[in-house]
Amino acid sequence: MAVLVVQHVAEEGPYEIGSALRAAGLAQRVCRVWEGDPLPEDLNGAEALVVLGGPMSEHSDDGFPTRTAELGLLRAALEAQVPVLGVCLGARLLAVAAGGTARPGNGIEVGWGPVRGESAAGDPLFAGLPEQPRVLHGHGDTLDLPAGAARSAARDRSPVRAFRVGAAAWGLQFHVETDAAAVDTFATAFPEEAAVAPGLCEDALAEPAVLAPYRDGVLVRFAALAAARAGYTSTRTFFTPRARTWEERFAGDGPVYAAAVARMGLGAGQTVLDLGCGTGRALPALRAGVADNGAVLAVDVTPAMLAAAAGYGRADLAVLLLADACHLPLPSGTVDGIFSAGLLNHIPEPAPALREWARVTAPGGTLLLFHPSGRVERAARHGRPLDPDDPLAETNLRPALEAAGWRLARYEDAHHHFLARAVRVG
């Protein structure tokens, strides 16, 4: 896992962005496209995406051979809600990827100058923005916001200078990542632009010093957000592109899911929770188990999976919740049963998850862990031996359940299915 950083030219590196990511414990994979580094085909393994600036134009592939691929990565990041930070060129590419436009501005703008904070009070990055922070500008193009985007900073000459798309993607049409060394590198590489920017080099020490608290606040917040979401960003990047075809891949699993749900012993009027519901294959059986006067809650961390479930009409069977299964937005003791297929062995820390599931379950409630194939069959299918540390191995699962407040009542690890049924104690 690492933050993917797309760097277009040697002179425009991550600078203080990299410092903030390192301080948050995040590794970086810097893709130096000017040196021929290939862009990844997808965002698997990416905790966040940072797209830096450059002198090329976002309007055309001419002189910008990675443009189309970068737009594809940005669209994939937006769909999977991967945290994104686009700087200058990267901001304009983000706007285009989200459905906005980029276009030539009113000439080249280079140098230090203020931006005006707007509608930033509740923004995770820009809250606390000074009224008129002075930042470094260096671009000739401008952009028009996509529908639904929120503007966070503006400037009279170009009304959009910072914006947010969705919950986790930001574009900065200016540079906050620079320090004095970065300014010197820029001035050396682009002397003609530097020559028309009064005070660019003369103020290379004073301006970054004034900017530093705001700069560090924005970048540290982005790094912290990426780190906090890393646990399920990888899940979203894996499942989002597969959501549209997931149901077709496992179309024959409906009867085995129904048979597993029947082992829960649900009753009419009860409340049941499907954790990691995916496209909702278990939801018809869960709804039948609690009848029309019961409640079915279906939780998944991938928006695309919930959208697919809704597309199959399963929003009529359950309340679909976008939530982290390890931090459930439910009061304690509110559910009578939990069904979870194939989730526990993909959670980085199973013990806290089992405690959280116990918290929301009433005494006597049931937890059913299920998979339509056994552990041996799955290991063989993936060409690997059984893992002794597998949390679903009985020697690991039984004590973990007991420590979390469950009693393992049944354990079946057959060739064609895995099933563990536990009861909430206390």
Residue pairs with C-beta under 8 A, 6 or more apart in sequence:
1 27
1 45
1 46
1 47
1 230
1 234
2 26
2 27
2 28
2 29
2 45
2 46
2 47
3 21
3 26
3 27
3 28
3 29
3 46
3 47
3 48
3 49
3 50
3 226
4 29
4 31
4 40
4 43
4 46
4 48
4 49
4 50
4 73
5 14
5 17
5 18
5 28
5 29
5 30
5 31
5 50
5 52
6 31
6 33
6 39
6 49
6 50
6 51
6 52
6 66
6 70
6 73
6 90
7 13
7 14
7 30
7 31
7 32
7 33
7 34
7 52
8 33
8 34
8 52
8 53
8 54
8 55
8 56
8 89
9 34
9 54
9 55
9 189
10 32
10 34
10 189
11 185
11 186
11 188
11 189
11 190
12 52
12 53
12 54
12 88
12 186
13 30
13 52
13 182
14 21
14 28
14 30
14 50
14 52
14 177
15 177
15 178
15 179
15 181
15 182
16 176
16 177
16 178
16 179
16 215
16 216
16 219
17 50
17 85
17 87
17 177
17 219
17 222
18 28
19 219
20 216
20 219
20 220
20 222
20 223
21 27
21 28
21 223
21 226
22 28
23 220
23 223
24 220
24 223
24 224
24 226
24 227
25 227
26 47
26 48
26 223
26 226
26 227
26 230
29 46
31 37
31 38
31 39
31 40
33 39
33 66
39 66
39 69
39 70
39 73
40 46
40 73
42 73
42 76
42 237
42 241
43 49
43 73
43 76
43 77
43 80
43 82
43 237
44 234
44 237
44 238
45 234
45 237
46 77
46 82
46 233
46 237
47 82
47 83
47 226
47 227
47 229
47 230
47 233
47 234
48 82
48 83
48 84
48 85
48 222
48 226
48 233
49 73
49 74
49 77
49 82
49 83
49 84
49 85
50 84
50 85
50 86
50 87
50 90
51 70
51 74
51 84
51 85
51 86
51 87
51 89
51 90
51 93
51 94
52 87
52 88
52 89
52 90
53 87
53 88
53 89
53 90
53 138
53 139
53 175
54 88
54 89
55 190
56 63
56 64
56 67
56 89
57 63
57 64
57 141
58 64
58 67
58 89
58 92
58 93
58 96
58 102
58 141
59 102
59 103
59 141
60 67
61 67
61 68
67 93
70 93
71 93
71 96
71 97
74 84
74 86
74 93
74 94
74 97
74 98
75 97
76 82
76 237
76 240
76 241
77 83
77 84
77 169
78 84
78 97
78 98
78 165
78 166
78 169
79 240
79 303
79 304
80 233
80 236
80 237
80 240
80 302
80 303
80 304
81 166
81 167
81 168
81 233
81 236
81 303
82 168
82 233
82 236
82 237
83 168
83 169
83 222
83 225
83 226
83 229
83 233
84 94
84 165
84 168
84 169
84 170
85 169
85 170
85 172
85 222
86 92
86 93
86 94
86 169
86 170
86 171
86 172
87 171
87 172
87 175
87 177
88 138
88 139
88 172
88 173
88 174
88 175
89 139
90 171
91 143
91 162
91 163
91 171
91 172
91 173
92 102
92 141
92 142
92 143
92 171
92 173
93 102
94 165
94 169
94 170
94 171
95 101
95 102
95 143
95 144
95 145
95 146
95 149
95 163
95 165
95 171
96 102
96 143
98 146
98 149
98 165
98 166
98 169
99 146
99 147
100 143
100 144
100 145
100 146
100 149
101 143
101 144
102 141
102 142
102 143
102 144
103 141
103 142
103 143
103 144
104 140
104 141
104 142
105 139
105 140
105 141
105 142
105 157
105 158
106 142
106 157
106 158
107 140
108 139
108 140
108 193
108 196
109 137
109 138
109 139
109 140
109 157
109 158
110 137
110 138
110 193
110 194
110 196
110 197
110 200
111 136
111 137
111 138
111 197
111 198
111 199
111 200
112 134
112 135
112 136
112 137
112 199
112 200
112 203
112 207
113 134
113 135
113 137
113 155
114 132
114 133
114 134
114 135
114 155
115 132
115 133
115 135
115 153
115 154
115 155
115 161
115 162
115 174
116 131
116 132
116 153
116 154
116 155
117 126
117 129
117 130
117 131
117 132
117 133
117 152
117 153
118 151
118 152
118 153
118 154
119 150
119 151
119 152
120 126
120 127
120 128
120 129
120 152
120 153
121 127
123 150
123 152
123 164
124 221
124 225
125 152
125 164
125 170
125 218
125 221
125 222
125 225
126 152
126 153
126 162
126 164
126 218
128 217
129 152
129 153
129 214
130 214
133 211
133 214
134 207
134 210
134 211
135 174
135 175
135 176
135 211
136 174
136 175
136 176
136 178
136 183
136 207
137 174
137 175
138 175
138 186
138 193
139 173
142 158
142 160
142 173
143 160
143 171
143 173
144 160
145 151
145 160
145 163
146 165
148 165
148 166
149 163
149 164
149 165
150 163
150 164
151 159
151 160
151 162
151 163
152 162
152 163
152 164
152 170
153 161
153 162
153 174
154 160
154 161
155 161
158 173
160 173
161 172
161 173
161 174
162 170
162 171
162 172
162 173
162 174
163 170
163 171
164 170
164 171
165 171
168 225
168 229
170 222
175 182
176 211
176 214
176 215
176 218
176 219
177 215
177 219
178 186
178 208
179 208
180 204
180 205
180 208
183 200
183 201
183 204
183 208
184 201
184 204
186 194
187 194
187 200
187 201
194 200
194 201
208 215
226 233
231 324
231 326
231 348
232 301
232 324
235 301
235 302
235 346
236 301
236 302
236 303
236 304
239 246
239 278
239 302
239 304
239 305
240 302
240 303
240 304
240 305
242 249
243 279
243 302
243 304
243 305
243 307
243 308
244 304
244 308
246 278
246 279
246 305
246 308
247 279
247 281
247 308
247 312
250 281
250 372
253 281
253 372
254 281
254 284
256 372
256 416
256 417
257 281
257 282
257 285
257 341
257 370
257 372
258 282
258 284
258 285
260 282
260 339
260 341
260 368
260 370
260 417
260 419
261 282
261 285
261 286
261 289
261 339
261 368
262 285
262 289
263 368
263 410
263 419
263 421
264 272
264 289
264 337
264 339
264 366
264 368
264 421
265 366
266 272
266 286
266 289
266 290
266 294
266 336
266 337
266 366
267 289
267 290
267 294
267 336
268 290
268 291
268 293
268 294
269 290
269 291
269 293
269 294
270 289
270 290
270 294
270 295
270 336
270 337
271 290
271 294
271 295
271 296
271 297
271 334
271 335
271 336
271 337
272 286
272 289
272 290
272 294
272 295
272 296
272 297
272 335
272 336
272 337
272 338
272 339
273 296
273 297
273 298
273 299
273 328
273 330
273 335
273 337
273 338
273 339
273 360
274 280
274 282
274 283
274 286
274 296
274 297
274 298
274 299
274 318
274 338
274 339
274 340
275 299
275 325
275 338
275 339
275 340
275 343
275 357
276 299
276 300
276 301
276 325
276 340
276 341
276 342
276 343
277 283
277 298
277 299
277 300
277 305
277 306
277 309
277 318
277 320
278 300
278 305
278 308
278 309
278 341
279 305
279 308
279 309
279 312
279 314
280 298
280 309
280 312
280 314
280 317
280 318
280 320
281 341
282 339
282 341
283 296
283 298
283 309
283 314
283 317
283 318
284 314
284 317
286 296
286 317
286 318
286 339
287 294
287 296
287 317
287 318
290 296
295 319
296 317
296 318
296 319
297 318
297 319
297 321
297 330
297 335
298 306
298 309
298 314
298 318
298 319
298 320
298 321
299 321
299 322
299 323
299 325
299 328
300 306
300 309
300 320
300 321
300 322
300 323
301 322
301 323
301 324
301 325
303 322
306 320
306 322
309 315
309 320
310 320
314 320
321 329
323 329
325 340
325 343
325 347
325 353
325 356
326 347
326 349
326 352
326 353
326 356
327 356
328 356
328 357
328 359
328 360
330 360
331 360
332 359
332 360
333 359
333 360
333 361
333 362
333 363
334 360
334 362
335 360
335 361
335 362
335 365
336 361
336 362
336 365
336 366
337 361
337 365
337 366
337 367
337 368
338 357
338 360
338 361
338 365
338 366
338 367
338 368
339 368
339 370
340 357
340 367
340 368
340 369
340 370
341 369
341 370
341 371
341 372
342 370
342 371
344 350
344 353
344 354
344 369
344 391
344 392
345 390
345 391
345 392
347 353
350 391
350 400
351 400
351 403
351 404
354 400
354 401
354 403
354 404
354 406
355 404
355 405
357 367
357 404
358 404
358 405
358 406
358 424
361 367
361 424
362 424
363 424
363 425
363 426
364 423
364 424
365 423
365 424
366 421
366 422
366 423
366 424
367 401
367 406
367 421
367 422
367 423
367 424
368 419
368 420
368 421
368 422
369 392
369 397
369 418
369 419
369 420
369 421
369 422
370 417
370 418
370 419
370 420
371 378
371 392
371 417
371 418
372 416
372 417
373 381
373 415
373 416
373 417
373 418
374 413
374 414
374 415
374 416
374 417
374 418
375 386
375 390
375 392
375 393
375 413
375 418
376 386
376 413
376 415
377 415
377 416
379 385
379 386
379 387
386 393
387 393
389 396
390 396
391 397
391 400
392 413
392 418
392 420
394 408
394 411
394 413
397 408
397 411
397 420
398 408
398 411
401 407
401 408
401 422
402 408
405 424
405 425
405 426
406 422
406 423
406 424
406 425
407 422
407 423
407 425
408 420
408 421
408 422
409 421
409 422
409 423
410 419
410 420
410 421
411 419
411 420
411 421
412 418
412 419
412 420
